[in-house]
Amino acid sequence: MDSKTETGSSRWILLLRVAVGASLAALLWEFLTAGQLITFNMAALPLHWGGAFAVHVTAGVQLLAAVLVWRLPGAGSRSGPAHDRLVALVSLLAFLLGFPQAALGTYGPLQAHVPLALLLVSTVVWSAVLVWRRPDPS
């Protein structure tokens, strides 16, 4: 791989890392505002509701970046297409989990909303581990 391809590859991987970090930050915001709601601070409700949109947007950007790293020629990691495909699939799972999780928060019981939130966070953390701990086959 030449230096120009490595630079292009590192840009896509940097975008993916920033997107995963933004997803984690949006989820942290949701946990903070959810904590306020549990203490009956209803002033946090619009903040939590708005944070749900941030979770969807950041998960979508994360998914897009993961697919670009996986599919664009020269954008992938040295760890190979199988690793990049796994990152894309975990990112897809996180993106898809966000919708029923948010819907349950609005229209469903909290007994389902909260465990699904924990599953969503676990999935995004899993993707972060995959992205920042890239295996090097050399």
C-alpha positions as CSV (number, residue, x, y, z in Angstrom):
1,M,0.0,0.0,0.0
2,D,1.4,3.4,-0.9
3,S,1.5,6.4,1.4
4,K,-1.4,8.1,-0.4
5,T,-3.6,5.1,0.1
6,E,-2.6,4.8,3.7
7,T,-3.5,8.5,4.3
8,G,-6.9,7.9,2.7
9,S,-7.4,4.8,4.7
10,S,-6.4,6.6,8.0
11,R,-8.9,9.4,7.2
12,W,-11.8,6.9,6.9
13,I,-10.7,5.1,10.0
14,L,-10.5,8.5,11.9
15,L,-14.0,9.3,10.7
16,L,-15.2,6.0,12.0
17,R,-13.5,6.5,15.4
18,V,-15.0,10.0,15.7
19,A,-18.4,8.6,14.8
20,V,-18.1,5.9,17.4
21,G,-17.0,8.4,20.0
22,A,-20.0,10.6,19.1
23,S,-22.3,7.6,19.6
24,L,-20.8,7.0,23.0
25,A,-21.2,10.6,23.9
26,A,-24.8,10.7,22.8
27,L,-25.5,7.6,24.9
28,L,-23.8,9.1,27.9
29,W,-26.1,12.2,27.5
30,E,-29.1,9.8,27.5
31,F,-27.9,8.1,30.7
32,L,-27.4,11.5,32.4
33,T,-30.8,12.8,31.4
34,A,-32.5,9.4,32.2
35,G,-31.1,9.7,35.7
36,Q,-32.8,13.0,36.1
37,L,-36.1,11.6,34.9
38,I,-35.8,8.8,37.4
39,T,-35.6,11.4,40.2
40,F,-38.7,13.0,38.8
41,N,-37.0,16.0,37.3
42,M,-39.4,16.4,34.4
43,A,-37.4,19.4,33.1
44,A,-35.0,16.8,31.7
45,L,-37.6,15.2,29.5
46,P,-37.0,17.5,26.4
47,L,-33.3,17.0,26.9
48,H,-33.7,13.2,26.9
49,W,-36.1,13.3,24.0
50,G,-33.6,15.5,22.0
51,G,-30.8,13.2,22.9
52,A,-32.7,10.3,21.3
53,F,-32.4,12.1,18.0
54,A,-28.6,12.5,18.6
55,V,-28.4,8.8,19.2
56,H,-30.0,8.0,15.9
57,V,-27.9,10.5,13.9
58,T,-24.6,9.4,15.5
59,A,-25.5,5.7,15.0
60,G,-26.3,6.5,11.4
61,V,-23.0,8.3,10.8
62,Q,-21.2,5.5,12.6
63,L,-22.9,2.9,10.3
64,L,-22.1,4.9,7.2
65,A,-18.4,5.3,8.2
66,A,-18.1,1.6,9.0
67,V,-19.6,0.6,5.6
68,L,-17.2,3.0,3.9
69,V,-14.2,1.6,5.7
70,W,-15.4,-1.9,4.8
71,R,-16.4,-1.4,1.2
72,L,-14.2,1.4,-0.3
73,P,-11.0,0.3,-2.0
74,G,-8.1,1.2,0.1
75,A,-10.2,2.5,3.0
76,G,-10.1,-0.8,5.0
77,S,-7.8,-1.7,7.8
78,R,-4.7,-3.8,7.6
79,S,-6.7,-6.3,9.7
80,G,-8.7,-7.3,6.7
81,P,-12.2,-7.3,5.3
82,A,-13.6,-9.8,7.9
83,H,-12.8,-7.4,10.7
84,D,-14.2,-4.4,8.8
85,R,-17.3,-6.3,8.0
86,L,-17.8,-7.2,11.7
87,V,-17.5,-3.5,12.6
88,A,-20.1,-2.7,10.0
89,L,-22.5,-5.4,11.2
90,V,-22.2,-4.4,14.8
91,S,-22.8,-0.7,13.8
92,L,-25.9,-1.8,11.9
93,L,-27.1,-3.7,14.9
94,A,-26.6,-0.6,17.1
95,F,-28.4,1.6,14.5
96,L,-31.4,-0.8,14.3
97,L,-31.6,-1.3,18.1
98,G,-32.0,2.5,18.6
99,F,-35.4,2.6,17.0
100,P,-37.4,0.1,19.1
101,Q,-35.5,1.3,22.1
102,A,-36.7,4.8,21.6
103,A,-40.2,3.8,20.6
104,L,-40.5,1.8,23.9
105,G,-39.4,4.9,25.8
106,T,-42.2,6.9,24.2
107,Y,-45.0,4.4,23.9
108,G,-43.9,1.3,25.9
109,P,-43.1,0.2,29.4
110,L,-39.9,1.3,30.9
111,Q,-39.3,-2.3,31.9
112,A,-38.5,-2.9,28.2
113,H,-37.0,0.5,27.4
114,V,-34.2,0.3,30.0
115,P,-32.9,-3.2,29.3
116,L,-32.9,-2.4,25.5
117,A,-31.0,0.7,26.3
118,L,-28.3,-1.4,28.1
119,L,-28.2,-3.7,25.1
120,L,-27.8,-0.7,22.8
121,V,-24.9,0.7,24.9
122,S,-23.3,-2.7,25.0
123,T,-23.4,-2.9,21.2
124,V,-21.9,0.6,20.7
125,V,-19.2,-0.2,23.3
126,W,-18.5,-3.4,21.4
127,S,-18.1,-1.4,18.2
128,A,-15.7,1.0,20.0
129,V,-13.6,-1.9,21.2
130,L,-13.4,-3.3,17.6
131,V,-12.6,0.1,16.1
132,W,-9.9,1.1,18.6
133,R,-8.4,-2.3,19.1
134,R,-7.6,-3.2,15.5
135,P,-5.7,-6.5,15.0
136,D,-2.6,-6.2,12.9
137,P,-1.9,-9.3,10.9
138,S,1.7,-8.4,10.2
